[in-house]
Amino acid sequence: MRILGLDFGTKTVGVAVCDPTGLIAQGVETITRREDNKLRATLRRIEELAAGYQIETIVLGYPKNMDDTIGERARRTEEFAQVLTRRTGLPVVLWDERLTTAAADEILAESGVPVTERKKVIDKVAAAIILQDYLDNAGAARRTDKGV
């Protein structure tokens, strides 16, 4: 079962996929657009990736506020999730993404990636963190369901 992870931002979308076993997430690319509301090319690329990787589910980072409320960014993400579902025909799971960009930046810093290079990859690393968190939690739920 292949799952696509997305970190949806105003100008970029970080993309990650999991391995066929559903255990390990890996960043794939960052999709960039010129304007926030211009999504046609972004959606087309996501459709291409979903088809190429034979994706069954999309996990979309859900940017809730730290106090667990839903702000403007989260509402825009909800709208994007609806559009993704219509365009791809795939189920879209909203997954809490709080602090993933900060975690991605820390990982890149610890890996010695220069600040000037981090902007190019931070979104796909954040997408991988979102997807890995989902996989870890989904795997724990599957083990619990099976009595393990």
ROLODO-251835 format. One record per residue (C-alpha): residue number from 0; x, y, z. Coordinates in steps of 0.05 Angstrom, whole numbers. Example, Ala and Ser with C-alpha at 12.3 -4.5 7.8 and 13.67 -1.06 7.14 Angstrom:
<nodes>
+-----+--------+--------+--------+
: num :     xx :     yy :     zz :
+-----+--------+--------+--------+
:   0 :    246 :    -90 :    156 :
:   1 :    273 :    -21 :    143 :
+-----+--------+--------+--------+
</nodes>
This chain:
<nodes>
+-----+--------+--------+--------+
: num :     xx :     yy :     zz :
+-----+--------+--------+--------+
:   0 :      0 :      0 :      0 :
:   1 :     32 :     65 :    -23 :
:   2 :     15 :    130 :     11 :
:   3 :     32 :    201 :    -12 :
:   4 :     48 :    253 :     41 :
:   5 :     40 :    328 :     27 :
:   6 :     62 :    391 :     63 :
:   7 :     17 :    444 :     31 :
:   8 :     43 :    515 :     35 :
:   9 :     27 :    582 :      2 :
:  10 :     79 :    575 :    -53 :
:  11 :    103 :    503 :    -47 :
:  12 :     80 :    433 :    -34 :
:  13 :    129 :    384 :     -4 :
:  14 :    118 :    313 :    -28 :
:  15 :    137 :    247 :      4 :
:  16 :    119 :    174 :     -9 :
:  17 :    124 :    111 :     32 :
:  18 :    156 :     46 :     11 :
:  19 :    110 :    -11 :    -12 :
:  20 :    108 :    -40 :     58 :
:  21 :     81 :     24 :     87 :
:  22 :    136 :     30 :    138 :
:  23 :    185 :     83 :    114 :
:  24 :    171 :    153 :     86 :
:  25 :    219 :    188 :     39 :
:  26 :    217 :    259 :     11 :
:  27 :    208 :    261 :    -64 :
:  28 :    205 :    333 :    -88 :
:  29 :    180 :    403 :    -75 :
:  30 :    127 :    430 :   -123 :
:  31 :    133 :    505 :   -131 :
:  32 :     81 :    553 :   -159 :
:  33 :     85 :    627 :   -174 :
:  34 :     20 :    648 :   -141 :
:  35 :    -15 :    621 :    -80 :
:  36 :    -82 :    610 :   -114 :
:  37 :    -55 :    580 :   -179 :
:  38 :    -62 :    505 :   -166 :
:  39 :    -74 :    474 :   -234 :
:  40 :     -2 :    454 :   -248 :
:  41 :      8 :    433 :   -175 :
:  42 :    -53 :    387 :   -178 :
:  43 :    -31 :    359 :   -245 :
:  44 :     38 :    341 :   -215 :
:  45 :      6 :    309 :   -154 :
:  46 :    -38 :    267 :   -201 :
:  47 :     24 :    246 :   -240 :
:  48 :     60 :    225 :   -177 :
:  49 :     -1 :    189 :   -150 :
:  50 :     -7 :    149 :   -214 :
:  51 :     67 :    136 :   -219 :
:  52 :     74 :    110 :   -148 :
:  53 :      6 :     74 :   -150 :
:  54 :    -18 :    114 :    -90 :
:  55 :    -79 :     91 :    -51 :
:  56 :    -84 :    146 :      1 :
:  57 :    -60 :    218 :      9 :
:  58 :    -39 :    245 :     77 :
:  59 :    -42 :    320 :     78 :
:  60 :     -9 :    360 :    133 :
:  61 :    -62 :    398 :    173 :
:  62 :    -34 :    463 :    203 :
:  63 :    -75 :    470 :    266 :
:  64 :    -57 :    526 :    314 :
:  65 :    -17 :    509 :    375 :
:  66 :    -80 :    517 :    418 :
:  67 :   -115 :    465 :    374 :
:  68 :   -159 :    515 :    339 :
:  69 :   -170 :    520 :    264 :
:  70 :   -142 :    582 :    231 :
:  71 :   -141 :    609 :    160 :
:  72 :    -84 :    563 :    138 :
:  73 :   -121 :    502 :    163 :
:  74 :   -184 :    524 :    127 :
:  75 :   -145 :    532 :     62 :
:  76 :   -116 :    463 :     73 :
:  77 :   -186 :    434 :     82 :
:  78 :   -207 :    466 :     16 :
:  79 :   -145 :    437 :    -18 :
:  80 :   -162 :    368 :     11 :
:  81 :   -231 :    372 :    -22 :
:  82 :   -201 :    392 :    -88 :
:  83 :   -149 :    335 :    -83 :
:  84 :   -204 :    285 :    -70 :
:  85 :   -244 :    308 :   -130 :
:  86 :   -183 :    310 :   -176 :
:  87 :   -150 :    245 :   -156 :
:  88 :   -209 :    203 :   -132 :
:  89 :   -165 :    183 :    -73 :
:  90 :   -181 :    189 :      1 :
:  91 :   -146 :    247 :     34 :
:  92 :   -129 :    243 :    108 :
:  93 :   -115 :    308 :    145 :
:  94 :    -57 :    297 :    193 :
:  95 :    -33 :    345 :    248 :
:  96 :     31 :    377 :    223 :
:  97 :     46 :    424 :    281 :
:  98 :    121 :    437 :    287 :
:  99 :    141 :    393 :    228 :
: 100 :    176 :    450 :    191 :
: 101 :    215 :    466 :    254 :
: 102 :    233 :    392 :    261 :
: 103 :    254 :    389 :    188 :
: 104 :    298 :    451 :    196 :
: 105 :    331 :    419 :    257 :
: 106 :    344 :    354 :    220 :
: 107 :    375 :    392 :    162 :
: 108 :    417 :    434 :    208 :
: 109 :    442 :    372 :    245 :
: 110 :    458 :    340 :    178 :
: 111 :    502 :    400 :    160 :
: 112 :    458 :    427 :    105 :
: 113 :    475 :    501 :     96 :
: 114 :    419 :    551 :    112 :
: 115 :    420 :    574 :     39 :
: 116 :    405 :    503 :     15 :
: 117 :    352 :    485 :     67 :
: 118 :    297 :    526 :     32 :
: 119 :    303 :    480 :    -28 :
: 120 :    289 :    416 :     11 :
: 121 :    254 :    435 :     76 :
: 122 :    183 :    424 :     49 :
: 123 :    196 :    354 :     24 :
: 124 :    231 :    337 :     90 :
: 125 :    170 :    364 :    127 :
: 126 :    125 :    321 :     82 :
: 127 :    166 :    260 :    100 :
: 128 :    160 :    276 :    174 :
: 129 :     84 :    284 :    167 :
: 130 :     79 :    218 :    129 :
: 131 :    125 :    181 :    176 :
: 132 :     84 :    204 :    236 :
: 133 :     21 :    179 :    201 :
: 134 :     54 :    112 :    184 :
: 135 :     80 :    103 :    255 :
: 136 :     11 :    117 :    284 :
: 137 :    -26 :     76 :    233 :
: 138 :     22 :     18 :    244 :
: 139 :     11 :     22 :    319 :
: 140 :    -64 :     21 :    308 :
: 141 :    -59 :    -40 :    262 :
: 142 :    -17 :    -77 :    314 :
: 143 :    -68 :    -60 :    368 :
: 144 :   -125 :    -83 :    324 :
: 145 :    -90 :   -150 :    314 :
: 146 :    -77 :   -157 :    388 :
: 147 :     -2 :   -149 :    382 :
+-----+--------+--------+--------+
</nodes>
